[in-house]
Amino acid sequence: EQPQILTYLEHCSQKYGVAEHIRFQQEIIRATLDATAGDWSVETASGETFSARILVSAVGQLNRPALPEIPGLRSFQGAMFHSAQWDHDFNLTNKDVAVIGNGASALQLIPRLAAAVRQLNVFQRSPNWLVPKSDRSFRTWEKWIFRRIPIIARLYRYWIYWNWERSWPEFLKDSAAAKRKKRRLSTHIATEVASPDLAQALVPDYPVGCKRVLLTDDYYQTMQLENVTLITDPIARIESDGLVTQNGQKHVVDCIVLATGFQATDFLAPMEIRGMNGMTLNETWRNGPEAYLGMTVPGFPNFFMLYGPNTNLGHNSIIFMIECQARYISRAIETIIERNLAFMDVKPETMSGFNDNLHEQMKKTAWVGACSSWYKTPDGKVVNNWSTTTYRYWWQTRRPNLKHYVLEPMARRNISVAEAGESIS
């Protein structure tokens, strides 16, 4: 799966001439707006500085590992690594391994670990709602048709999109569709898991969608293997050779895999983005990240984000949302260039009105349910997820509504700079 995705990305980067414009192994530490010159100054960890008229952040959300706050975590003497920082030099064969966490990352690695290790202990804080993935390889004749008749491939993609989009009512709080979904998934667990005790431990106690719903075809089967043990008692501490749960039981292991997710609510961190009047994004977002359409923030002109606040999904593909954003930002850039604008800055009242409406809609969704989720800040504000259907997002992002922006022509900016220079002299 991952090699296929990498091959596809490499193919696209070559086909569309993207690779030659990429500077690899570059960490951006800060970007500062020069309001006088009208440029963004971008600094790298290596000390280089770049100047840009327009700045687009495409760093995503799930890229900074979150480590659990467990007493004694650093005292473990065996191998220990986060799932996103895999130690490929460590040989897991015939080892006793512990996996902390059971979210999306864990569901991908647990079946593969179980096939290689001697004993696998899965430490679960809370179970997840799982949906059958029903995945398979495309047949040769299907790929032949997609290549020879592109409209068929496009129609197939539309079918995939609408097949997921029609599930939206299942994520509305207390809806009939949501209740049917919960019954169906509960029945699925009872059907797939032979042991009543294990099945009960795998049934969540929160609404479907409160946490990310996960796709898998092999997790329940894996959890029933003889060398796999599900441990639901909380971890009290970690010692040099294993983990001790609150019931006093010690689990000695050779390796601990931290499948504990990512710091998903700290958007753009650890970069410092400093806009008008020296204000940073972190200061602007002191009450939680917000943006207009998830892409622009007042006081940060000519700055756009892909996969920004409240653009994640719980019912469809994020690729669709990113495509909407890429189109919108491209058209905004065209506007800046064609109109020779110094600044394009979203109006504060536009963003506040947009977010007031978004969070009012959010109250109807499963995302606000009573569960611990990376969709939310510690105080419970949902800052990751979109609050309604994706086709509404598509409609709102067809093109920039210039009435929602302050547009400052380059000529006016040049006059202001000249006047400032004269007053200084």
C-alpha positions in Angstrom: 0.0 0.0 0.0 2.6 2.6 1.0 5.0 1.7 -1.8 2.1 2.1 -4.3 1.3 5.6 -2.9 5.0 6.6 -2.9 5.3 5.4 -6.5 2.3 7.4 -7.5 3.5 10.5 -5.8 6.9 10.2 -7.5 5.2 9.6 -10.9 3.1 12.8 -10.5 6.1 14.9 -9.3 8.0 13.9 -12.5 5.0 14.1 -14.9 4.0 17.6 -13.8 7.5 19.0 -13.2 7.1 19.4 -9.5 10.2 17.7 -8.3 12.6 20.3 -9.7 10.9 22.9 -7.5 11.1 21.0 -4.2 13.9 21.6 -1.7 14.1 18.4 0.3 15.2 18.1 3.9 14.3 21.7 4.7 12.6 22.6 8.0 10.9 25.9 8.2 11.1 27.5 11.6 9.4 30.8 11.0 7.7 33.0 8.4 7.5 36.8 9.0 5.5 39.3 7.1 7.3 42.4 6.0 4.3 44.7 5.9 6.3 47.5 4.3 7.7 45.5 1.4 4.7 43.3 1.2 6.7 40.0 1.3 6.9 37.0 3.5 10.4 36.2 4.8 10.8 32.4 5.3 13.6 31.1 7.5 14.9 27.5 7.6 16.5 25.6 10.4 19.8 25.6 8.3 19.8 29.4 8.4 18.7 30.1 4.9 16.1 32.8 4.2 13.7 33.0 1.3 11.4 35.9 0.3 7.9 35.2 -1.1 5.0 37.4 -2.1 2.5 34.6 -1.4 2.9 31.9 1.3 1.0 28.6 1.3 1.3 26.1 4.2 0.8 22.5 3.1 2.3 20.8 6.2 -0.9 18.8 7.1 -2.0 17.9 10.5 -0.9 14.3 11.5 2.9 14.7 11.4 4.1 15.5 14.9 4.0 12.4 17.1 2.2 12.6 20.4 4.0 10.7 23.2 2.0 9.4 26.2 2.5 10.9 29.6 3.2 7.6 31.4 5.4 7.5 34.5 8.7 5.8 33.8 8.4 6.1 30.0 12.0 7.0 29.6 13.2 4.2 31.9 12.4 1.4 29.5 15.7 -0.3 28.5 14.3 -2.2 25.5 13.5 -0.9 22.0 10.8 1.8 22.0 9.6 4.0 19.2 6.6 5.8 17.9 4.8 4.3 14.9 5.7 7.3 12.8 9.4 7.0 13.8 9.8 3.3 13.2 13.2 1.7 14.1 13.8 -0.4 11.0 17.0 -1.7 12.5 15.2 -3.6 15.3 14.3 -7.1 14.4 10.8 -7.9 15.8 10.9 -11.6 14.9 10.0 -13.8 17.9 10.0 -10.9 20.3 7.5 -10.0 23.0 6.0 -6.7 21.9 3.6 -4.1 23.5 1.5 -1.7 21.4 0.2 1.3 23.3 -2.8 2.7 21.5 -5.4 1.3 19.1 -6.2 4.1 16.7 -5.7 4.3 12.9 -1.9 3.7 13.1 -2.3 0.7 15.5 -4.9 -0.9 13.3 -2.6 -0.9 10.4 0.4 -2.3 12.2 -1.1 -4.7 14.7 -2.0 -7.4 12.2 1.4 -7.3 10.6 3.2 -7.4 14.0 1.1 -10.3 15.1 2.4 -12.4 12.2 6.0 -11.7 13.2 6.3 -11.5 16.9 6.1 -14.2 19.6 3.7 -12.4 21.8 1.8 -9.1 21.2 0.1 -7.2 24.0 -2.2 -4.5 22.9 -2.9 -1.8 25.5 -6.3 -0.2 24.8 -7.6 2.9 26.5 -10.9 2.9 24.6 -12.1 0.9 21.6 -13.0 2.3 18.2 -15.9 1.8 15.9 -14.6 -0.2 13.0 -16.1 -0.5 9.5 -15.2 -3.3 7.0 -12.7 -2.0 4.5 -13.8 -4.6 1.8 -10.6 -3.9 0.0 -9.2 -5.9 -3.0 -6.8 -5.6 -5.8 -8.1 -4.3 -9.2 -8.4 -7.0 -11.8 -6.4 -6.8 -15.0 -9.4 -6.2 -17.1 -10.7 -3.4 -14.8 -7.4 -1.6 -15.1 -7.5 -2.0 -18.9 -10.9 -0.4 -19.0 -9.8 2.5 -16.7 -6.8 3.2 -19.0 -8.7 2.9 -22.3 -12.0 4.6 -21.3 -11.0 7.4 -18.8 -14.7 8.4 -18.3 -15.3 5.0 -16.6 -12.5 5.7 -14.2 -14.0 9.1 -13.5 -17.5 7.7 -13.0 -16.1 5.1 -10.7 -14.4 7.8 -8.6 -17.7 9.7 -8.4 -19.4 6.5 -7.2 -16.8 6.1 -4.4 -17.3 9.7 -3.4 -21.1 9.6 -3.3 -21.1 6.2 -1.6 -19.3 7.8 1.3 -21.0 11.1 1.2 -24.5 9.5 1.5 -23.3 8.3 5.0 -23.4 11.9 6.4 -26.7 11.4 8.2 -25.1 8.6 10.2 -22.9 11.3 11.9 -25.7 13.6 13.0 -26.2 13.4 16.7 -29.2 11.2 17.8 -30.4 10.7 14.2 -32.2 7.5 13.1 -29.3 6.8 10.7 -26.8 7.1 13.5 -28.7 4.7 15.7 -29.0 2.2 12.8 -25.2 2.5 12.2 -24.4 1.8 15.8 -26.6 -1.3 15.9 -25.1 -2.6 12.6 -21.5 -2.1 13.8 -22.3 -3.7 17.2 -23.7 -6.7 15.4 -20.6 -6.8 13.3 -18.4 -7.1 16.4 -20.6 -9.9 17.9 -20.4 -11.8 14.6 -16.7 -11.4 14.1 -15.5 -12.0 17.6 -16.2 -15.5 19.2 -15.5 -14.6 22.8 -18.3 -12.6 24.4 -15.8 -11.0 26.9 -13.5 -9.9 24.1 -16.4 -8.7 22.0 -17.6 -6.6 24.9 -14.2 -5.1 25.4 -14.2 -4.0 21.7 -17.5 -2.2 21.8 -17.2 1.6 22.3 -19.3 3.4 24.8 -19.6 6.6 22.7 -21.6 7.5 19.5 -20.3 6.4 16.1 -18.2 9.3 14.8 -17.3 10.9 18.2 -13.8 9.4 17.4 -12.5 8.6 14.0 -14.3 5.6 12.5 -11.6 3.2 11.2 -11.6 0.9 8.2 -10.2 -2.6 8.6 -10.7 -6.2 7.4 -8.4 -8.0 9.7 -8.3 -6.3 13.1 -11.0 -8.5 14.8 -9.4 -11.7 13.5 -6.0 -10.6 14.7 -7.2 -9.9 18.2 -8.4 -13.5 18.5 -5.0 -15.0 17.6 -3.3 -17.1 20.4 -0.3 -14.8 20.5 -2.3 -11.6 20.9 -3.7 -10.3 24.2 -5.9 -7.2 24.6 -5.2 -5.4 27.8 -7.8 -2.8 28.9 -6.5 -2.1 32.4 -4.8 1.3 32.4 -1.0 1.5 32.5 0.2 2.7 35.9 3.9 2.9 35.0 6.7 1.7 32.7 9.7 0.0 34.2 13.1 -1.0 32.6 11.8 -4.3 31.3 8.0 -3.9 30.9 4.7 -2.2 31.7 2.8 -2.4 35.0 -1.0 -1.9 34.9 -3.1 -0.5 37.7 -4.2 -4.0 38.8 -0.5 -4.6 39.6 0.2 -7.0 36.8 3.5 -6.6 35.0 4.0 -7.3 31.3 7.6 -8.0 30.4 8.4 -7.1 26.8 11.3 -6.6 24.5 9.8 -3.7 22.6 7.2 -1.0 23.0 5.5 0.5 20.0 3.8 3.9 20.7 0.8 4.0 18.4 -0.4 7.1 20.3 -1.3 9.4 17.4 -0.2 12.9 16.7 -0.5 16.5 18.1 -3.4 17.3 15.8 -4.7 20.5 17.3 -1.4 22.5 17.2 -1.7 23.6 13.6 1.5 24.5 11.8 3.5 23.9 15.0 6.4 24.3 15.6 6.6 26.9 12.9 6.2 30.6 14.0 4.0 32.5 11.6 4.1 36.3 12.3 1.7 38.6 10.4 0.5 42.2 10.6 1.5 44.2 13.7 3.9 41.4 14.7 1.1 39.1 15.8 1.8 35.4 15.6 -0.8 32.8 14.6 -0.4 31.1 18.0 -1.4 34.4 19.7 -4.3 34.8 17.3 -5.4 31.3 18.0 -5.2 31.5 21.8 -8.8 30.4 22.1 -8.3 27.6 19.5 -7.4 27.5 15.8 -9.9 29.1 13.4 -9.8 30.2 9.8 -12.1 31.3 7.0 -12.9 28.1 5.0 -9.9 26.6 6.9 -7.6 28.5 4.6 -7.2 32.2 5.6 -6.9 34.3 8.8 -7.3 38.0 9.1 -4.0 39.9 9.7 -2.1 37.3 7.6 -2.4 38.6 4.1 -1.3 36.5 1.1 -1.1 33.5 3.5 -3.1 30.4 2.8 -3.4 26.9 4.4 -4.2 23.5 3.0 -5.8 21.1 5.5 -6.3 24.0 8.0 -8.7 24.2 10.9 -12.1 22.5 10.6 -11.4 20.9 7.2 -10.8 17.3 8.4 -13.5 14.8 7.7 -15.1 11.9 9.6 -17.2 10.5 6.8 -15.4 11.0 3.4 -12.0 11.5 1.8 -9.8 14.4 2.9 -8.4 14.3 -0.7 -11.6 15.9 -1.9 -11.3 18.7 0.6 -7.7 19.4 -0.3 -8.6 19.5 -4.0 -11.2 22.1 -3.2 -8.6 24.1 -1.3 -6.0 23.8 -4.0 -8.4 25.1 -6.6 -9.5 28.0 -4.3 -5.9 29.0 -3.4 -4.9 28.8 -7.0 -7.6 31.2 -8.0 -6.7 33.5 -5.1 -3.1 33.5 -6.4 -4.3 34.3 -9.9 -6.4 37.2 -8.5 -3.3 38.6 -6.6 -1.2 38.4 -9.8 -3.7 39.5 -12.3 -4.9 42.5 -10.2 -1.3 43.3 -9.1 -2.4 43.2 -5.5 0.0 43.9 -2.6 -2.3 42.2 -0.1 -5.3 39.9 -0.1 -6.5 39.7 3.5 -9.8 38.1 4.7 -12.0 40.5 6.6 -12.3 39.8 10.4 -16.1 39.9 10.2 -16.1 37.4 7.4 -14.1 34.9 9.4 -16.0 35.4 12.7 -19.4 35.0 10.9 -18.2 31.9 9.1 -16.9 30.2 12.3 -20.0 31.2 14.3 -22.1 29.4 11.7 -19.7 26.4 11.6 -19.8 25.8 15.3 -23.5 26.2 15.4 -23.8 23.4 12.8 -21.2 21.4 14.8 -23.6 21.1 17.7 -25.6 18.7 15.5 -22.8 16.3 14.8 -21.2 13.3 16.5 -17.9 15.1 16.7 -19.0 17.0 19.8 -20.0 13.8 21.6 -18.7 12.7 25.1 -15.4 11.1 24.2 -11.7 12.0 24.1 -10.8 12.7 20.5 -8.0 14.4 18.5 -10.8 16.4 16.8 -10.9 18.6 19.9 -8.8 20.9 22.0 -8.4 20.0 25.7 -11.4 22.3 26.5 -13.6 20.4 24.1 -13.7 22.8 21.1 -13.8 20.9 17.8 -11.0 22.5 15.7 -10.3 19.7 13.2 -13.5 18.6 11.6 -15.8 20.1 9.0 -19.3 20.5 10.3 -21.5 19.5 7.4 -21.4 17.8 3.9 -18.4 18.0 1.6 -20.5 19.2 -1.4 -21.3 22.3 0.7 -17.6 22.9 1.2 -17.1 22.4 -2.6 -19.9 25.0 -3.2 -18.3 27.5 -0.8 -14.8 27.1 -2.3 -15.6 27.2 -6.0 -13.9 30.6 -6.2 -12.9 33.3 -3.8 -15.6 35.8 -3.0 -13.6 39.0 -3.2 -16.2 40.9 -1.1 -14.9 38.8 1.8 -11.4 40.2 1.4 -9.5 43.5 1.8 -7.7 44.0 -1.5 -4.8 46.4 -1.5 -3.4 47.3 -4.9 0.4 47.2 -5.3 0.3 50.8 -6.5 -1.3 52.0 -3.3 1.3 50.1 -1.3 4.1 51.7 -3.3 2.7 55.1 -2.7 2.5 54.4 1.1 6.1 53.1 1.1 7.3 56.2 -0.8 5.5 58.6 1.6 7.0 56.8 4.6 10.4 57.1 3.1 9.9 60.9 2.5 8.7 61.4 6.1 11.8 59.6 7.4 14.2 61.6 5.3 
